[in-house]
Amino acid sequence: MIVFDEVTMMKINTILAATLCSSLMVANAQAADVDYFIGAGTGYQTDTINGDVIKDTDGLPIILRAGVVINEQHRVTGTFSYMEDKFSIGEQDYKHEQYSWLVSYDYLIPVAKNTQLFMGVTAGGNDNKVAGKASADFTWGGQAGFTYQWNEHFSSDLGYRYLEQDYSKNGVDIDNSQQVYLTLDYKF
């Protein structure tokens, strides 16, 4: 059973409030031009670990996401991703696993017929497990990249995401995560 301290509970409440506000924005936007999408992707992720274990872990995250595009300029996305890395320091073997649940807002800027730039902010939670020590923590950051519309239903994102983290467990700290990712999305 995971037990959260008061600061973590405040951060979780902040995430829930942001999710509720995003939901209300979407509900109010029903009169607007709204497109729903689902997608999947992968990329390259690195996490900076300090403390008793000093190592930049890296791996290929698995990304699942769903969201809405409002009036072709505003995008709200819910993302789940999973990444793991096994490594050794000296004679000791380690494994780093990370589950992420994120809510993002992006502003979309058209630059060509089928291409848009995006930039935005992200907040959510990461459940990290390093050397058998697990902790669920608040994470926040931003992302930027390009969206390419292949046809009426399919598009892809090529992006970069930076996330700050609060993981600190038994002498191990995770300062940040960085991702370069590619997705394929289906618009309804």
C-alpha positions in Angstrom: 0.0 0.0 0.0 1.3 3.4 -1.0 1.1 6.0 1.8 1.4 9.7 0.7 2.7 12.5 2.9 0.9 15.9 3.2 3.0 17.5 0.4 2.4 14.7 -2.0 -1.4 14.8 -1.2 -1.4 18.5 -2.0 0.3 17.8 -5.3 -2.1 15.0 -6.2 -5.0 17.4 -5.4 -3.4 19.9 -7.7 -3.3 17.3 -10.5 -6.9 16.4 -9.9 -7.9 20.1 -9.9 -6.0 20.6 -13.2 -7.7 17.6 -14.7 -11.2 18.8 -13.6 -10.5 22.3 -15.1 -9.4 20.7 -18.3 -12.5 18.6 -18.4 -14.6 21.7 -17.8 -12.8 23.4 -20.7 -13.6 20.5 -22.9 -17.2 20.5 -21.8 -17.5 24.2 -22.5 -15.9 23.7 -25.8 -18.6 21.4 -27.1 -20.0 24.3 -29.2 -16.5 24.7 -30.7 -14.8 22.6 -33.4 -13.6 19.5 -31.4 -11.7 16.5 -32.7 -11.0 13.5 -30.5 -7.9 11.3 -31.0 -6.1 8.3 -29.6 -2.6 7.3 -30.3 0.6 5.3 -29.4 4.3 6.0 -29.7 7.8 5.4 -28.5 11.1 7.3 -28.4 14.1 7.7 -26.2 14.0 8.7 -22.6 16.7 9.5 -20.1 16.4 10.0 -16.3 19.0 11.7 -14.1 19.5 9.7 -10.9 21.7 11.1 -8.1 22.4 10.0 -4.5 23.7 6.5 -3.6 23.1 5.5 -7.2 24.6 8.1 -9.7 23.5 7.1 -13.2 21.6 8.5 -16.1 19.2 5.7 -17.0 17.8 5.4 -20.5 15.3 3.4 -22.4 12.5 3.2 -25.0 9.2 4.3 -23.4 5.9 2.8 -24.5 3.4 5.7 -24.9 -0.4 5.5 -25.0 -2.5 8.7 -25.2 -5.9 10.2 -25.9 -7.2 13.7 -26.1 -9.0 16.5 -27.9 -8.0 19.3 -30.3 -10.2 22.3 -29.9 -10.6 24.8 -32.8 -7.5 23.4 -34.4 -5.2 25.4 -32.0 -5.6 23.9 -28.5 -4.9 20.4 -27.6 -5.4 18.6 -24.3 -3.8 15.2 -24.0 -3.8 12.4 -21.3 -0.7 10.2 -21.6 0.4 7.0 -20.0 3.9 5.8 -20.5 6.2 3.0 -19.3 10.0 2.9 -19.4 12.6 0.5 -17.8 16.3 0.3 -17.7 18.6 -2.4 -16.2 22.1 -1.4 -15.4 25.1 -2.3 -13.2 27.4 -0.2 -11.1 30.4 -2.2 -10.0 29.1 -5.7 -9.0 25.6 -4.4 -8.1 22.7 -4.8 -10.6 19.9 -2.3 -10.7 16.6 -1.8 -12.4 14.7 1.4 -12.9 11.0 1.3 -13.8 8.9 4.4 -14.4 5.1 4.6 -15.0 3.9 8.1 -15.9 0.3 9.5 -15.9 0.4 13.0 -17.5 -2.1 15.7 -18.6 -0.7 18.1 -21.2 -1.9 21.3 -22.9 -0.4 22.3 -26.2 -0.9 25.4 -28.4 -0.7 24.5 -32.1 0.8 26.9 -34.6 0.3 26.1 -38.4 3.6 26.4 -40.4 2.7 24.5 -43.6 -0.2 22.8 -45.3 0.0 19.6 -43.1 2.5 20.7 -40.4 2.0 22.5 -37.1 4.4 23.4 -34.4 3.3 22.7 -30.8 4.4 23.9 -27.4 2.9 23.3 -24.1 2.9 22.4 -20.4 2.5 19.0 -18.7 1.7 18.0 -15.1 1.1 14.6 -13.6 2.5 11.7 -11.6 5.4 9.3 -12.0 5.6 6.0 -10.2 9.4 5.2 -10.1 11.0 2.1 -8.8 14.8 2.1 -8.4 16.7 -0.7 -6.8 13.5 -2.1 -5.3 12.4 1.3 -3.8 9.2 2.7 -5.2 7.6 6.1 -4.9 4.8 7.9 -6.6 5.6 11.6 -7.1 4.4 14.8 -8.7 6.1 15.7 -12.0 5.8 18.8 -14.2 7.4 20.3 -17.3 6.8 21.1 -20.9 7.1 19.9 -24.4 7.6 21.2 -28.0 7.7 19.7 -31.4 6.0 19.2 -34.8 2.7 17.6 -35.8 2.3 16.2 -39.3 -1.2 15.4 -40.7 -0.8 12.3 -42.9 -4.5 12.3 -44.0 -7.9 13.1 -42.6 -7.6 10.6 -39.7 -3.9 10.0 -39.1 -1.2 12.3 -37.7 2.2 12.0 -36.0 4.0 14.1 -33.4 7.8 14.4 -33.2 8.5 16.1 -29.9 10.8 16.7 -27.0 9.5 16.7 -23.3 11.3 17.8 -20.2 9.9 16.8 -16.8 11.1 17.8 -13.3 10.5 15.1 -10.6 10.4 14.9 -6.8 11.6 11.3 -6.4 13.7 10.8 -3.3 13.8 7.4 -1.7 16.4 5.8 0.6 19.3 7.9 -0.8 18.3 7.8 -4.4 17.0 11.0 -6.2 15.6 11.3 -9.7 15.9 15.0 -10.8 14.3 14.9 -14.2 13.2 12.9 -17.2 13.8 13.9 -20.8 12.0 12.3 -23.8 12.3 12.5 -27.6 9.2 10.8 -28.9 7.3 9.9 -32.0 3.6 9.1 -32.0 0.9 7.9 -34.4 -2.5 9.3 -33.6 -6.0 8.5 -35.0 -8.5 11.3 -35.1 -12.2 10.5 -35.0 
